[in-house]
Amino acid sequence: MVFNRDTKRELLTLRSQVAMLRKSLDELSILNDIATAISSTLSLDDVLDLITRKCVQHIGVEQAAVFLVDRTGENDALKTRVRHSRTTQKFVRFRLDDQLTGWMLTHRKPMLLNNISDETAFLSSTLQKHNISNLLAIPLIVRGEITGLIALFNKKNARKFNENDQSLLSVIASESAQLIESSRLREEELKLIHLQEELKTSERIQRSLLPASVPEIHRYDISVNIASAKEIGGDYYDFIQTGEKTWVLCVGDISGKGLPAALLMANLQATVRGESLYGHPDIRTRIADINRRFFNNTTPEKYATLFYGMLDAENHTFEFVNAGHNKGLLLAPGQAPALLSTGNLAVGFFEDAEYTKKTVPMAPGSILAIYSDGITEALNEQGEEFGMNRLIQQLNSHCSASAENLTDSVFSAVRSFAGTAPQYDDMTIMIVRRRA
């Protein structure tokens, strides 16, 4: 069949229109899939899989990859956070993450590379190593910030990338950038919700490790109050009966905050209970053994302050070791407040630390207060600390109250003093009051 010149021209025009129509249909197909994804709740992996699959299918490449970046590294450097790719080659996985993201951060424009000797010669050796003949990369930009990039490697059938490929990939990148960011933020939100649920569970477990009630001891009234600055705290207290009329009373403060401190608290609690029930009768040796076990079970930077005392409810004495903790307070009728300290190191500092002890009488009407630094170091809006003097004044002004009312009044006074100032430390106070 012979075509005249006009017919040939019409055929060429028709073919061009068909090609343009196919290109438009490809774009519409991709945009329709992306629009459908936007209205769904696809996971980030599913979104990335959709995008890379469409790129491989409609642009005809050996591999499509999406790099998502993160600026939380050192010096705010651009780091690859997620790398998701789809390839038609069974064993090919091209790795140009840092070089590509670095180039995008600097130039903020598409990269179309069909000749590896071009201006991007810094990539040449890597391209040759991975048998990459050409590549096309487009930045993902959300609110003016590069959040990642889409990269295509090796056009199929030894072809080269052209302007139409770049145009189509630019459309995909433009429509995908916000979708990817929304999916990533949604997953981060779900992870945060999951973490919060774990923290709540951990808090319940931690609370269950503390004594469920205070001991009932003849002629003594005991109360304790604790409040964590975060969901999980590092403060610790315990009551352990070691004899018919002897009780271990202790308050501890673990270094650090959050879940790591809670795990250490559980470690310290198990150690203290084991040594109190089955350890040496002399509390100096007992604390030395607690220190040694805690030292060997934790990393070097971890330690705990511990106020450890033995209440003898028959002889009305209180024997104690203060291992780096806040000074206890003993308020006895007609006497100046006594600060209870033995000048010892916190447990966990040195494996072979030695400890000293002291003994004080528990006269009728005496009030013993053991507390953590969240009480005395609570800050108000002006940056002032609640301090020891205010604690003593609060206890003296309510000296006839029950132990429970005393702990409540101290917490109320600290919170009133702090006002709206945020508090960063856990608060614990134990009150032991000998009835008259």
Beta strands, then each sheet from edge to edge (+ up, - down):
strand 1: 61-70
strand 2: 79-87
strand 3: 111-113
strand 4: 135-142
strand 5: 145-155
strand 6: 220-227
strand 7: 235-241
strand 8: 246-254
strand 9: 304-312
strand 10: 317-323
strand 11: 328-331
strand 12: 338-340
strand 13: 358-361
strand 14: 367-371
strand 15: 427-434
sheet 1: 2+ 1- 5+ 4- 3+
sheet 2: 6+ 15- 14+ 11- 12+
sheet 3: 7+ 8- 9+ 10- 13+
end
